[in-house]
């Protein structure tokens, strides 16, 4: 009992008058509840027996009971009853329809190429993207890695990609460490594009093959996450595709959120990726499936990709369980993206009106919003995140002065208004960093 009490006290913030983080608080709430039940049991058992129990011992038990009631009351009051998870669109929970589809999915061994639900998903994705064939893979990172390695099948090959692209920054350098592929970066503009002249200038002169890597691939990202979910037009992608063909190169599109781009631009997915030799499409981001991505391309490309998937440990057996949920996401959630985008815009406009914050409204094209805490604000980005977490709002800090939020189909209109009201309270009545109050 003493151990429980000290543990609760150490977490409770009673000593410092500051509340712990939300996850800690939930643990403390459960611990306080268990501890209180335990003390109540001992107290009333002692009163019922009342034999051999001194008045002093009974007083101590009453004191313990009062203390544990106080701790339980404290954590009950501090419990967050509403959670708005804006960390990413990857945090969505499977819907009941998805769970039902997973439970009833027709399956077989996909490594042997016999899973009917996987085949149905892959066929549908190939049709949507206008490509010959498709392959389900566990993650977007694996999808991009496989695509790059199929196109750059000779070690020492070089890929041209954006300096701020997901493949270059967030995929553990896999194209280099596993594939021996050298990245040659070109600066991304604010809209996610790379200057066409800069792309062409980055292509290695074949006459210098004695000293240079050999350029074999260009990679684009649509929509572009680090540029705020900006969308690349079909016309821009066509021009990059023309450059690639002129120099005998391949074009891969990291289309993790290609459905977001399609909805935002009002252009079908197959038109957006028409110039690409391969595309990776994430199922667990914008459209909210629990797991997986699909890569698409020619039949010969997918044949090579299937072998690489096995090499990388991505061959799964009764994968139709996952593909069943992905099919539901494909059929039900693409239509919800427009609402996600509208709510992102409403949230961005509301945040931009709060003193101490700045949002570039014109850059909000899809479901991603970047918030900048202006210099001189009464709260830092780090403290703002902690403050909002205490109210159940979860986000990701992008830098010392900026925060990224991503909307998805499980964020409602009331969630947006709740988030705005919490931001408003945090900025107008936030903690003064000079005195800590």
C-alpha positions in Angstrom: 0.0 0.0 0.0 2.9 2.4 0.8 4.5 1.6 -2.6 1.2 2.4 -4.4 0.8 5.6 -2.5 4.4 6.8 -3.2 4.1 5.9 -6.8 0.8 7.9 -7.1 2.3 10.8 -5.3 5.4 10.8 -7.6 3.2 10.9 -10.7 0.3 13.1 -9.4 2.0 16.4 -9.6 0.8 17.3 -6.1 4.3 18.3 -5.2 4.8 20.7 -8.1 1.2 21.6 -8.9 1.7 20.6 -12.6 -0.3 17.8 -14.2 1.6 14.9 -15.8 1.3 13.9 -19.4 -1.9 12.5 -20.6 -0.6 8.9 -21.0 0.9 9.0 -17.5 -2.3 10.4 -16.1 -4.3 7.6 -17.5 -2.0 5.1 -15.8 -2.2 7.0 -12.6 -6.0 7.1 -12.7 -6.1 3.3 -13.0 -3.6 2.9 -10.3 -5.4 5.3 -8.0 -8.7 3.5 -8.6 -7.2 0.1 -7.8 -5.5 1.5 -4.7 -8.7 3.2 -3.4 -10.6 -0.1 -3.8 -7.9 -1.9 -1.9 -7.9 0.6 1.0 -11.7 0.7 1.1 -11.7 -3.1 1.4 -9.2 -3.1 4.3 -10.9 -0.2 6.1 -14.4 -1.7 6.1 -13.1 -5.2 6.8 -11.3 -3.8 9.8 -14.4 -2.0 11.0 -16.5 -5.1 10.5 -14.2 -7.3 12.5 -13.4 -4.5 15.0 -11.7 -7.1 17.3 -8.1 -6.4 18.2 -8.1 -3.2 16.1 -6.9 -0.3 18.2 -8.4 3.2 17.9 -4.9 4.4 16.7 -4.8 1.7 13.9 -8.4 2.6 12.8 -7.4 6.3 12.7 -4.5 5.5 10.5 -6.7 3.5 8.1 -9.1 6.4 8.0 -6.2 8.7 7.1 -5.1 6.4 4.4 -8.7 6.3 3.0 -9.0 10.0 2.9 -5.6 10.3 1.1 -6.6 7.7 -1.5 -10.0 9.4 -2.1 -8.1 12.7 -2.7 -5.7 11.0 -5.2 -8.6 9.3 -7.0 -10.6 12.6 -7.1 -7.5 14.4 -8.4 -7.0 12.0 -11.3 -10.7 11.8 -12.1 -10.8 15.5 -12.5 -7.7 15.5 -14.6 -8.8 12.7 -16.9 -9.2 13.7 -20.5 -12.6 12.6 -21.8 -12.1 13.7 -25.4 -9.1 12.8 -27.7 -8.5 14.5 -31.0 -5.6 12.8 -32.6 -4.0 15.0 -35.3 -0.6 13.5 -35.3 -1.1 11.9 -38.7 -3.7 10.2 -40.9 -2.0 6.9 -40.0 -3.6 6.9 -36.6 -7.1 6.0 -37.7 -8.8 2.9 -36.2 -10.4 0.3 -38.4 -14.1 0.9 -38.8 -16.6 -1.8 -38.0 -17.1 -2.4 -41.7 -13.3 -3.0 -42.0 -13.3 -5.3 -39.1 -16.1 -7.3 -40.6 -14.4 -7.5 -43.9 -11.2 -8.7 -42.2 -13.1 -11.4 -40.3 -14.9 -12.7 -43.4 -12.1 -12.2 -46.0 -11.5 -15.1 -48.4 -7.8 -16.0 -48.1 -5.1 -18.2 -49.3 -1.3 -18.2 -49.4 -0.3 -14.9 -51.1 3.4 -15.8 -51.3 2.3 -18.6 -53.6 0.1 -16.0 -55.4 -3.2 -17.6 -54.5 -4.9 -15.1 -52.1 -8.1 -14.1 -53.8 -8.7 -10.9 -51.7 -5.2 -9.7 -52.3 -5.7 -10.4 -56.0 -8.9 -8.4 -56.0 -7.3 -5.4 -54.3 -4.3 -5.5 -56.6 -6.5 -5.7 -59.7 -8.6 -2.8 -58.6 -5.5 -0.6 -57.8 -4.0 -1.4 -61.1 -7.2 -0.3 -62.8 -7.5 2.9 -60.7 -3.9 3.9 -61.5 -4.0 2.9 -65.2 -1.2 0.4 -64.8 -0.8 -3.2 -65.9 -0.3 -4.8 -62.5 0.0 -4.1 -58.8 1.5 -5.7 -55.6 0.4 -5.3 -52.0 3.3 -4.6 -49.6 3.4 -4.1 -45.8 4.4 -0.4 -45.9 5.0 2.7 -48.0 8.7 2.6 -47.1 9.0 -0.9 -48.5 7.0 0.1 -51.5 9.3 2.9 -52.4 12.4 0.9 -51.6 11.3 -2.0 -53.9 10.4 0.5 -56.7 13.8 2.2 -56.5 15.6 -1.1 -56.4 13.7 -2.5 -59.4 14.6 0.6 -61.5 18.2 0.8 -60.1 19.2 -2.8 -60.3 22.9 -2.1 -60.6 24.7 -0.9 -57.5 26.1 2.5 -57.9 23.0 3.8 -59.7 21.8 7.2 -58.9 18.3 8.6 -58.3 17.3 12.2 -58.5 14.8 13.2 -55.9 13.7 16.2 -53.8 15.8 17.4 -50.9 12.6 17.5 -48.7 11.1 14.2 -50.0 9.9 11.4 -47.8 12.2 8.9 -49.5 15.2 11.0 -48.8 14.4 12.0 -45.2 12.2 9.5 -43.5 13.0 6.1 -45.0 16.2 5.3 -43.1 18.4 5.8 -46.1 17.3 2.3 -47.3 18.0 3.0 -51.0 21.6 3.5 -50.0 22.1 1.0 -47.2 20.3 -1.8 -48.8 20.3 -1.1 -52.5 23.6 0.7 -53.0 21.7 3.5 -54.8 23.1 7.0 -54.5 20.6 9.9 -53.9 21.2 13.1 -55.8 18.9 15.8 -54.4 17.3 18.8 -56.1 15.8 21.5 -54.0 12.0 21.3 -53.6 10.1 24.4 -54.1 7.4 25.4 -51.6 4.8 23.7 -53.8 6.6 20.4 -53.8 7.9 20.7 -57.3 11.5 20.7 -58.4 12.6 23.1 -61.1 12.7 21.3 -64.4 16.0 22.8 -65.4 17.5 21.7 -62.1 16.3 18.1 -62.6 17.8 18.0 -66.1 21.1 19.6 -64.8 21.3 16.9 -62.1 21.3 14.1 -64.7 24.9 12.7 -65.0 26.7 13.0 -68.3 27.2 9.4 -69.5 30.7 10.5 -70.7 31.7 10.8 -67.1 30.8 7.3 -66.1 34.3 6.6 -65.1 33.9 8.9 -62.1 30.1 9.5 -61.7 27.3 7.3 -60.6 24.9 6.5 -63.4 21.5 8.3 -63.2 18.7 5.8 -63.7 15.6 7.2 -62.0 13.7 10.4 -61.0 11.4 10.3 -58.0 8.5 12.7 -57.4 6.1 12.9 -54.4 2.4 13.7 -54.7 0.9 15.1 -52.6 4.1 16.4 -50.9 4.0 15.9 -47.2 6.9 18.1 -46.1 5.6 20.9 -48.3 2.3 20.9 -46.5 0.4 18.4 -48.6 0.8 20.4 -51.9 -0.3 18.7 -55.1 1.7 18.2 -58.3 -0.4 18.8 -61.4 -0.6 16.2 -64.2 1.0 18.7 -66.6 4.1 19.1 -64.3 4.4 15.4 -63.9 4.2 15.0 -67.7 7.1 17.4 -68.2 9.2 15.4 -65.7 8.2 12.2 -67.5 9.3 13.7 -70.8 12.7 14.7 -69.4 13.1 11.1 -68.0 12.3 9.6 -71.4 14.7 11.9 -73.3 17.5 10.7 -71.1 16.5 7.0 -70.9 15.5 7.2 -67.3 12.5 5.9 -65.3 10.0 7.9 -63.3 8.7 6.8 -59.9 6.0 8.6 -57.9 5.7 8.3 -54.2 2.0 8.6 -54.2 1.4 7.9 -50.5 -1.4 10.4 -50.6 -2.2 10.3 -54.3 -5.9 10.1 -53.6 -5.7 13.3 -51.6 -4.0 15.0 -54.6 -6.6 13.6 -57.0 -9.5 14.9 -55.0 -7.9 18.3 -54.4 -7.1 18.8 -58.1 -10.2 17.2 -59.4 -8.1 14.9 -61.7 -8.4 11.1 -61.8 -5.5 9.2 -60.3 -4.7 7.5 -63.5 -4.2 10.8 -65.2 -2.0 12.1 -62.4 0.4 9.2 -62.7 0.1 8.6 -66.5 3.8 9.6 -67.1 5.1 7.4 -64.3 6.7 4.0 -64.7 5.8 3.0 -61.1 3.8 4.4 -58.2 3.5 3.5 -54.6 0.2 4.2 -53.0 -0.3 4.2 -49.2 -3.6 2.6 -48.0 -3.1 3.5 -44.3 -2.8 7.3 -44.8 -5.5 9.4 -46.4 -8.0 6.6 -47.0 -7.5 5.1 -43.5 -6.9 1.4 -44.0 -5.1 -0.2 -41.0 -2.1 -1.6 -42.8 -0.3 -1.6 -46.2 0.6 0.0 -49.5 0.3 -1.0 -53.1 2.9 -0.5 -55.8 1.8 -0.4 -59.4 3.6 -0.6 -62.8 4.1 -2.8 -65.8 3.8 -6.6 -65.5 7.5 -7.1 -65.8 8.1 -4.4 -63.1 5.7 -6.2 -60.7 7.3 -9.6 -61.4 10.7 -8.2 -60.2 9.0 -6.3 -57.4 7.4 -9.5 -56.1 10.8 -11.2 -55.8 12.3 -8.2 -54.0 9.3 -8.1 -51.6 10.2 -11.7 -50.6 13.9 -10.8 -50.3 13.0 -7.9 -47.9 10.7 -10.1 -45.8 7.5 -8.6 -47.0 5.9 -11.8 -48.3 2.9 -12.6 -46.1 0.7 -15.5 -46.3 -3.1 -15.0 -45.7 -2.8 -11.3 -46.4 -6.4 -11.1 -47.6 -7.3 -10.3 -44.0 -5.5 -6.9 -44.5 -6.5 -6.5 -48.1 -10.2 -6.9 -47.1 -9.9 -3.8 -44.9 -8.1 -1.9 -47.6 -10.9 -2.6 -50.1 -13.4 -1.1 -47.6 -11.1 1.9 -47.3 -10.9 2.2 -51.0 -14.7 2.0 -51.5 -15.8 4.1 -48.6 -13.1 6.6 -47.6 -11.9 8.2 -50.9 -15.2 10.0 -51.0 -14.5 11.4 -47.5 -11.3 13.1 -48.5 -13.0 16.3 -49.8 -14.5 16.8 -46.3 -11.1 16.2 -44.7 -9.7 18.9 -46.9 -12.5 21.4 -46.1 -12.1 20.8 -42.4 -8.3 21.3 -42.7 -9.0 24.6 -44.4 -11.5 25.7 -41.7 -9.0 24.7 -39.0 -6.2 26.6 -40.8 -8.2 29.7 -41.2 -9.3 29.6 -37.5 -5.8 29.1 -36.3 -4.4 31.9 -38.4 -6.8 34.3 -36.6 -5.4 33.5 -33.2 -2.7 35.9 -32.0 0.6 34.2 -31.7 0.0 31.8 -34.5 0.6 31.9 -38.2 -0.7 29.6 -41.0 -0.1 30.1 -44.7 -3.6 29.5 -45.8 -2.8 29.4 -49.5 -0.6 26.3 -49.0 -3.4 24.2 -47.4 -4.6 22.2 -50.4 -5.3 18.8 -48.8 -5.3 17.4 -45.2 -2.0 18.8 -43.8 -1.6 22.1 -41.9 1.6 23.6 -40.7 1.3 26.0 -37.7 4.0 28.5 -36.9 4.3 29.9 -33.4 5.4 33.5 -34.0 8.4 34.9 -32.3 7.4 36.8 -29.2 4.4 34.6 -28.4 3.7 33.9 -24.8 4.2 30.2 -25.3 6.7 28.0 -27.2 5.7 25.3 -29.6 6.9 22.6 -27.1 4.8 24.0 -24.2 1.8 24.6 -26.5 1.9 20.9 -27.5 2.0 19.8 -23.8 -0.8 22.2 -23.0 -3.0 20.8 -25.8 -2.1 17.2 -24.9 -3.5 17.8 -21.5 -6.8 18.6 -23.2 -6.6 15.5 -25.4 -5.3 17.1 -28.6 -2.4 15.2 -30.0 -0.1 16.7 -32.7 3.5 16.5 -33.9 6.2 19.2 -33.4 7.9 19.9 -36.7 10.6 22.3 -35.3 11.2 24.5 -32.4 8.6 26.9 -33.7 6.3 24.9 -35.9 3.6 22.1 -35.4 2.2 19.8 -38.0 -1.4 18.6 -37.9 -3.0 16.1 -40.3 -6.8 15.5 -40.6 -8.5 12.3 -41.5 -11.9 10.8 -41.7 -12.2 10.2 -38.0 -11.9 13.9 -37.2 -15.3 15.5 -37.0 -16.5 19.1 -37.4 -16.9 19.3 -33.6 -13.3 18.0 -33.2 -12.2 21.0 -35.3 -14.1 23.5 -33.2 -12.9 21.9 -30.0 -9.3 22.1 -31.2 -9.7 25.8 -32.1 -11.1 26.6 -28.7 -8.3 24.8 -26.9 -5.7 26.6 -29.0 -7.4 29.9 -28.2 -7.4 29.2 -24.5 -3.7 28.1 -24.6 -2.6 31.2 -26.4 -4.7 33.8 -24.5 -4.4 32.2 -21.1 -1.3 30.1 -21.5 1.4 29.6 -19.0 3.8 32.5 -18.6 7.2 31.0 -19.4 9.0 33.5 -17.2 7.3 32.6 -14.0 6.1 29.1 -14.8 2.5 29.9 -13.6 
